[in-house]
Amino acid sequence: IDSFSSIGASPEELLSYALDEVGLLGQMTMINGKSAREMAESFYQKRQRVRQNSRLGNLLISEHIISKEQLIAALSYHVTHEVPLGQALVQLNSCTQEQIESALARQEHLRRRLS
């Protein structure tokens, strides 16, 4: 529960999610008078929002390391040169390798809590 409270998931949402994951969540299942299906969907939306916000580019933008324009340029470079996004950002001098490694460590920590 502690791992998921940081994304704003309630214990009821977590229970609904767990029931859904093991195939025991029915359309009529209620928890504390609320639809467990709706709570499970709410959990999935919160988890997706965290996953989206933990993307490398979004992490670097949120920490004011790169701009949106730098991310767009790096994404283009990443696709055309077939290199990882972090490598593209470093090669374009948008940030340092140390900043990439730090952001990747934060990303791993965030995502490990969601698995």
C-alpha positions in Angstrom: 0.0 0.0 0.0 2.8 2.4 0.9 4.3 2.1 -2.6 1.1 3.1 -4.3 0.0 5.8 -1.9 2.5 8.2 -3.5 0.4 8.0 -6.8 -2.8 8.8 -4.9 -4.3 5.3 -4.9 -6.6 4.5 -2.1 -6.7 1.1 -0.3 -10.0 0.4 -2.0 -8.5 1.2 -5.5 -5.6 -1.1 -4.7 -7.9 -3.9 -3.6 -10.0 -3.5 -6.8 -6.8 -3.6 -8.8 -5.6 -6.7 -7.1 -9.0 -8.4 -7.6 -8.9 -7.5 -11.3 -5.3 -8.8 -11.7 -6.3 -12.2 -10.4 -9.5 -12.3 -12.4 -11.9 -12.1 -9.4 -13.3 -8.6 -10.2 -16.9 -8.8 -11.4 -19.0 -6.0 -12.9 -21.2 -6.0 -9.8 -18.4 -6.2 -7.2 -18.7 -3.4 -4.6 -16.2 -2.3 -2.0 -17.5 0.1 0.7 -20.6 0.8 -1.4 -18.6 1.8 -4.5 -18.1 0.0 -7.8 -14.9 -1.9 -7.6 -14.7 -1.8 -11.4 -14.7 2.0 -11.3 -12.1 2.0 -8.6 -9.9 -0.3 -10.6 -10.1 1.9 -13.6 -9.2 4.9 -11.5 -6.1 3.0 -10.3 -5.1 2.2 -13.8 -5.4 5.8 -14.8 -3.3 7.0 -11.9 -0.7 4.4 -12.7 -0.6 5.4 -16.3 -0.2 9.1 -15.4 2.8 8.2 -13.3 4.3 6.1 -16.1 3.8 8.9 -18.5 5.4 11.4 -16.1 8.3 9.1 -15.5 9.4 9.0 -19.1 13.0 10.2 -19.5 12.2 13.4 -21.4 9.4 14.3 -19.0 11.6 13.8 -16.0 14.3 16.1 -17.5 11.8 18.7 -18.5 10.2 18.7 -15.0 13.6 19.2 -13.5 14.4 22.1 -15.9 17.4 20.3 -17.3 16.1 20.4 -20.9 13.3 22.3 -22.7 10.4 20.9 -24.7 12.2 22.1 -27.8 15.4 20.2 -26.9 13.3 17.1 -26.3 11.6 17.3 -29.7 15.0 17.8 -31.4 16.4 14.8 -29.4 13.5 12.6 -30.3 14.0 13.3 -34.0 17.7 12.6 -33.6 16.9 9.4 -31.7 14.7 8.1 -34.5 16.8 9.1 -37.4 20.1 8.0 -35.9 18.7 4.9 -34.1 20.3 5.8 -30.8 18.8 5.8 -27.3 17.1 9.1 -26.3 19.6 9.7 -23.6 22.5 9.4 -26.0 20.8 11.7 -28.4 20.4 14.3 -25.7 24.0 14.1 -24.8 25.2 14.2 -28.4 23.1 17.3 -29.0 24.6 18.9 -25.9 21.2 19.3 -24.2 22.5 17.7 -21.0 25.3 15.7 -19.5 25.7 11.9 -19.2 25.6 12.3 -15.5 22.2 14.1 -15.7 20.9 11.2 -17.9 22.1 8.6 -15.5 20.6 10.4 -12.5 17.2 10.7 -14.4 17.3 7.1 -15.4 17.9 6.1 -11.7 14.9 8.2 -10.7 12.9 6.6 -13.5 13.8 3.1 -12.4 12.8 3.9 -8.8 9.4 5.3 -9.8 8.6 2.4 -12.1 9.8 -0.3 -9.7 7.2 1.0 -7.3 4.5 0.4 -9.9 5.3 -3.1 -10.9 
